[in-house]
């Protein structure tokens, strides 16, 4: 059984293997060829927190590989609304499928689910914890659009404290030869204890000081739902905004990524620049998740 709960579950070699395998699945994702490699397999999507891209890309990936999908889209739509525990829900559903993808608002829920499942569990985001499959598609996007991961300079911008996407991505980037710049308002800094666990070339800066030299500007939303005090959220809600003027100061071959959804942090007109790759990034989620599904199911 091969769970994927944290990006730390994978070595650098295993990450590279998944990325290389993802490239092989691109033609399937684009509909240029067919695959039935997961025919007769069933994936259970347990999404107890809102999702568009992650849930639909997993479903798309599974179906394009010949498999089937069953969905639980809210706790209110399951027996958890009657008081059933997450452990019992997972134990039951794992009898009906070959793998489980779970998103849950509580950090640690995916690991707990894995401990109670008869089949592989894939973490699709657990609170402010991790989001390893997003990290894999982010790395794949960098590899495809820049041409390499090693040797890149990457600015991580926005909510570094609560963003599970950032927490997973930065751990993966430190496995490669990358320079990482942290850009955030003070109350959303990456926690010191988190940085202490990392072994990489990491520096906190102002975006303007590095915008002309980075290869990747990775922007995240300031997550209102993670704040206990709405007034605190309002203080930082508009801290960063990527505009056409920002893009003009970037390298010609640099790219802008975002896990989406975006709210205010990237101006709409930036969408039409060649640096904007966040919508292509969402497409890459399909072949990458095809690769992940075949890894855990076969």
C-alpha positions as CSV (number, residue, x, y, z in Angstrom):
1,X,0.0,0.0,0.0
2,X,1.5,3.4,-1.1
3,X,-0.1,6.4,0.6
4,X,0.7,9.9,-0.4
5,X,0.0,12.1,2.6
6,X,3.0,14.4,2.6
7,X,5.6,15.4,0.0
8,X,8.1,14.0,2.5
9,X,6.7,10.5,1.7
10,X,8.7,10.8,-1.6
11,X,12.4,10.9,-2.2
12,X,13.8,13.2,-4.9
13,X,14.2,10.1,-7.2
14,X,10.6,9.2,-6.7
15,X,9.5,12.7,-7.4
16,X,11.5,12.7,-10.7
17,X,10.0,9.3,-11.6
18,X,6.5,10.7,-11.2
19,X,7.3,13.8,-13.2
20,X,8.8,11.8,-16.0
21,X,5.8,9.5,-16.0
22,X,3.5,12.5,-16.1
23,X,5.0,13.5,-19.4
24,X,4.1,10.1,-20.9
25,X,0.5,10.7,-19.9
26,X,0.2,14.2,-21.5
27,X,-1.2,12.7,-24.8
28,X,-3.8,10.8,-22.9
29,X,-4.8,14.0,-21.0
30,X,-5.0,15.8,-24.3
31,X,-7.1,13.1,-25.9
32,X,-4.5,12.2,-28.5
33,X,-4.4,8.6,-27.4
34,X,-6.4,6.4,-25.1
35,X,-5.5,4.4,-22.1
36,X,-7.4,1.7,-20.1
37,X,-4.7,1.1,-17.6
38,X,-7.0,1.6,-14.6
39,X,-10.0,-0.2,-16.1
40,X,-12.0,-1.9,-13.3
41,X,-10.4,0.3,-10.7
42,X,-12.5,2.7,-8.6
43,X,-11.4,6.0,-7.0
44,X,-13.3,7.5,-4.0
45,X,-13.1,11.3,-3.8
46,X,-13.8,12.4,-0.2
47,X,-13.9,16.2,-0.3
48,X,-15.0,17.7,3.0
49,X,-13.8,21.1,2.0
50,X,-14.6,23.1,-1.2
51,X,-12.5,22.2,-4.3
52,X,-12.8,22.8,-8.1
53,X,-9.5,22.0,-9.8
54,X,-8.2,19.2,-7.5
55,X,-11.4,17.2,-7.4
56,X,-12.2,17.6,-11.0
57,X,-8.7,16.9,-12.2
58,X,-8.5,13.7,-10.2
59,X,-11.9,12.6,-11.6
60,X,-10.8,13.5,-15.1
61,X,-7.5,11.7,-14.7
62,X,-9.2,8.6,-13.4
63,X,-11.8,8.4,-16.2
64,X,-9.3,9.1,-18.9
65,X,-7.4,6.0,-17.6
66,X,-10.5,3.9,-17.9
67,X,-11.4,3.9,-14.2
68,X,-14.5,5.0,-12.3
69,X,-15.1,7.6,-9.5
70,X,-17.4,7.8,-6.5
71,X,-17.8,11.1,-4.8
72,X,-18.6,12.3,-1.3
73,X,-18.6,16.1,-1.6
74,X,-19.6,17.2,1.9
75,X,-19.9,15.9,5.4
76,X,-23.5,16.8,5.4
77,X,-24.1,14.4,2.5
78,X,-22.5,11.4,4.4
79,X,-23.2,9.5,7.6
80,X,-20.8,11.9,9.3
81,X,-23.8,14.2,9.6
82,X,-25.3,11.5,11.8
83,X,-22.2,11.4,14.0
84,X,-20.1,8.8,12.3
85,X,-16.4,9.3,12.8
86,X,-13.9,10.0,10.1
87,X,-12.2,6.7,11.0
88,X,-15.4,4.7,10.5
89,X,-16.2,6.6,7.3
90,X,-12.8,5.7,5.8
91,X,-13.0,2.1,7.0
92,X,-16.3,1.7,5.2
93,X,-15.5,3.5,2.0
94,X,-12.1,1.8,1.6
95,X,-14.1,-1.5,1.2
96,X,-15.7,0.0,-1.9
97,X,-12.7,1.3,-3.8
98,X,-9.1,0.9,-4.8
99,X,-7.8,4.3,-3.6
100,X,-9.1,7.3,-1.7
101,X,-8.4,11.0,-2.3
102,X,-9.3,13.1,0.7
103,X,-9.5,16.8,1.4
104,X,-10.3,17.9,4.9
105,X,-10.3,21.2,6.9
106,X,-8.3,19.7,9.8
107,X,-4.5,19.3,9.6
108,X,-3.5,15.7,10.1
109,X,-6.8,14.3,8.8
110,X,-5.2,12.7,5.7
111,X,-2.6,10.9,7.9
112,X,-5.4,9.7,10.2
113,X,-7.4,8.5,7.2
114,X,-4.4,6.6,5.9
115,X,-4.1,4.8,9.3
116,X,-7.7,3.6,9.0
117,X,-7.8,2.7,5.3
118,X,-7.6,-0.6,3.6
119,X,-6.5,1.1,0.4
120,X,-4.0,3.8,-0.5
121,X,-4.9,7.4,0.6
122,X,-3.9,10.5,-1.3
123,X,-3.9,13.8,0.5
124,X,-5.7,16.5,-1.5
125,X,-5.2,19.1,1.2
126,X,-5.6,19.0,5.0
127,X,-6.2,22.3,6.6
128,X,-3.0,24.3,6.7
129,X,-1.0,21.1,6.5
130,X,0.1,19.8,3.1
131,X,-1.0,19.4,-0.5
132,X,1.5,17.0,-2.1
133,X,-0.2,16.5,-5.4
134,X,-0.4,20.2,-6.0
135,X,3.3,20.4,-5.3
136,X,4.0,17.6,-7.9
137,X,2.0,19.5,-10.6
138,X,3.8,22.7,-9.6
139,X,7.2,21.1,-10.0
140,X,6.0,19.6,-13.3
141,X,4.9,23.0,-14.5
142,X,8.3,24.5,-13.6
143,X,10.1,21.6,-15.4
144,X,8.0,22.0,-18.5
145,X,7.8,25.8,-18.8
146,X,11.3,26.7,-17.6
147,X,13.0,23.5,-18.8
148,X,14.5,22.6,-15.5
149,X,14.0,22.7,-11.7
150,X,17.6,22.6,-10.6
151,X,19.2,26.0,-10.8
152,X,16.0,28.0,-10.7
153,X,15.2,31.1,-8.5
154,X,11.7,31.1,-7.1
155,X,9.8,33.8,-5.2
156,X,7.0,32.5,-3.0
157,X,4.6,35.3,-2.5
158,X,1.6,35.8,-0.2
159,X,0.3,33.6,2.6
160,X,3.3,31.5,3.7
161,X,1.9,30.8,7.1
162,X,-1.3,29.0,6.3
163,X,-0.8,27.9,2.7
164,X,-0.6,24.1,2.6
165,X,0.5,24.5,-1.0
166,X,3.5,26.5,0.1
167,X,4.3,24.1,2.9
168,X,4.5,21.2,0.5
169,X,6.2,23.1,-2.3
170,X,9.0,24.6,-0.3
171,X,9.9,21.2,1.2
172,X,10.1,19.7,-2.3
173,X,12.1,22.6,-3.7
174,X,14.8,22.1,-1.0
175,X,15.5,18.7,-2.5
176,X,16.6,20.5,-5.7
177,X,19.3,23.1,-6.3
178,X,17.0,26.1,-6.0
179,X,17.2,29.6,-4.5
180,X,14.0,30.4,-2.6
181,X,12.8,33.9,-1.8
182,X,10.0,34.3,0.8
183,X,7.7,37.3,0.3
184,X,4.9,37.9,2.8
185,X,3.5,40.4,5.3
186,X,5.0,39.7,8.8
187,X,2.0,38.1,10.2
188,X,1.9,35.6,7.4
189,X,5.6,34.7,7.4
190,X,6.6,31.0,7.2
191,X,6.8,29.9,10.8
192,X,10.4,29.9,12.2
193,X,10.1,26.3,13.4
194,X,9.1,25.3,9.8
195,X,12.2,27.1,8.3
196,X,14.4,25.4,11.0
197,X,13.4,22.0,9.5
198,X,14.5,23.0,6.0
199,X,17.9,22.6,4.5
200,X,18.1,24.9,1.5
201,X,19.0,28.3,0.2
202,X,16.1,30.4,1.6
203,X,15.9,34.2,2.1
204,X,13.1,36.6,3.1
205,X,13.0,39.6,0.9
206,X,10.8,42.3,-0.6
207,X,9.4,41.3,-4.0
208,X,10.8,44.4,-5.7
209,X,14.3,43.5,-4.8
210,X,14.3,40.2,-6.7
211,X,11.5,40.6,-9.3
212,X,14.1,41.1,-12.1
213,X,16.1,38.0,-11.4
214,X,13.7,35.2,-10.4
215,X,12.6,32.5,-12.9
216,X,9.3,31.8,-11.1
217,X,6.9,34.1,-9.2
218,X,4.6,31.7,-7.3
219,X,1.7,33.7,-5.9
220,X,-0.8,32.5,-3.3
221,X,-4.1,33.9,-2.1
222,X,-4.4,35.4,1.4
223,X,-6.8,32.8,2.8
224,X,-9.6,34.6,4.6
225,X,-11.0,31.2,5.9
226,X,-7.8,30.6,7.9
227,X,-8.1,33.8,10.0
228,X,-9.9,33.7,13.3
229,X,-10.2,37.5,13.3
230,X,-11.6,39.1,10.2
231,X,-10.0,42.5,11.1
232,X,-6.6,40.8,11.0
233,X,-7.4,39.5,7.6
234,X,-8.4,42.9,6.3
235,X,-5.0,44.3,7.4
236,X,-3.2,42.0,4.9
237,X,-5.8,41.2,2.3
238,X,-4.3,43.5,-0.3
239,X,-0.7,43.2,0.6
240,X,0.5,42.0,-2.8
241,X,-0.8,42.4,-6.3
242,X,0.9,41.3,-9.5
243,X,0.1,43.9,-12.2
244,X,1.3,44.6,-15.8
245,X,3.9,46.9,-14.2
246,X,5.2,44.0,-12.1
247,X,5.4,41.8,-15.3
248,X,7.4,44.5,-17.1
249,X,10.1,44.2,-14.5
250,X,10.3,40.4,-14.8
251,X,12.7,38.5,-17.0
252,X,11.4,37.8,-20.4
253,X,11.4,34.1,-19.9
254,X,10.2,34.1,-16.2
255,X,6.8,32.7,-15.4
256,X,4.0,33.4,-12.9
257,X,2.3,30.5,-11.2
258,X,-0.7,30.4,-8.8
259,X,-2.5,27.3,-7.3
260,X,-5.8,29.2,-7.7
261,X,-8.4,30.3,-6.9
262,X,-7.2,33.9,-7.1
263,X,-9.0,36.9,-5.7
264,X,-7.1,40.2,-5.8
265,X,-3.5,39.2,-6.0
266,X,-3.1,38.9,-9.8
267,X,-4.7,41.6,-12.0
268,X,-6.9,40.2,-14.9
269,X,-4.8,41.9,-17.5
270,X,-1.8,39.8,-16.5
271,X,-3.6,36.7,-17.8
272,X,-2.8,37.8,-21.4
273,X,1.0,38.1,-20.8
274,X,3.3,35.3,-21.8
275,X,4.6,35.1,-18.2
276,X,1.2,34.0,-17.0
277,X,1.2,30.2,-16.8
278,X,-1.3,29.5,-14.0
279,X,-4.1,28.2,-16.3
280,X,-1.7,25.9,-18.1
281,X,-0.6,24.9,-14.6
282,X,-4.2,23.6,-14.0
283,X,-4.0,21.4,-17.1
284,X,-0.8,19.8,-15.9
285,X,-2.8,18.6,-12.9
286,X,-4.4,15.9,-15.1
287,X,-1.3,14.1,-16.4
288,X,0.4,14.5,-13.0
289,X,-2.5,13.0,-11.2
290,X,-2.7,10.2,-13.8
291,X,0.9,9.4,-12.8
292,X,0.1,9.5,-9.1
293,X,-3.0,7.3,-9.5
294,X,-1.1,4.6,-11.4
295,X,1.7,4.7,-8.8
296,X,-0.7,3.9,-5.9
297,X,-3.1,1.6,-7.7
298,X,-0.9,-0.6,-9.8
